[in-house]
Amino acid sequence: MKKFFLLTLSLILSAQFALADSPLTSTPFSNAYKTNKYVMLANESGYFKKTEKALGSKKVSSLDKILMVNAIGWGTKSVGSFEAYLVSKRKGVSTKVFDYLKTVSDDVPAENDETKLLSADDLMCWAYFQALSDYNKPALAIRAAFLAYKRDPANMSYGVVLGLVAAQKAFDRDWCDVYQTANQMVVGTEYSNNQLNAEAVKIIMDYIGLYKQDCKE
């Protein structure tokens, strides 16, 4: 009986570890910015009024925003709160826009009248929150991540979010694709603004690099 209990416990713990082991959940790159005031705010209090206000502010950089979302982390319900915030603060935006953004399709993602009312930062933050809130369904976040990146492909923050969401989408399909997708978006693309520092890139690629061995030479 004791052996059976220990085996069962081991399987449960292994399953929990496996759930937490993925491109979205195993890349805590905000750790490279521990003295950043926005990271400190998110680490101390998670998602609340001050972090919400910063995420919606035009005065806060895209980089600081993804650092906050990354610090808030996965397994939270922050996406619902952020949706409510955007509906209340962005004139003309309704909850229907999020239904559209979560539409899963093989078509190239396109803007509509309501997505145009959201800033690229809004789309990026929502996509990252959505992906982290339900990392088993990254396809629900891919459209918003793509639209943000399409608006400004020189912005590394947009590229990193798209890369991680796309890599998560490939996680259950092709581990080589996990590596190639994230590697291309994080280190294989030239960006001119909102660039992550070398330590943050290393945190991402130390994990992503584990999947390189699954690529055939």
Disulfide bonds with the S-S distance in Angstrom:
Cys176-Cys215 2.11
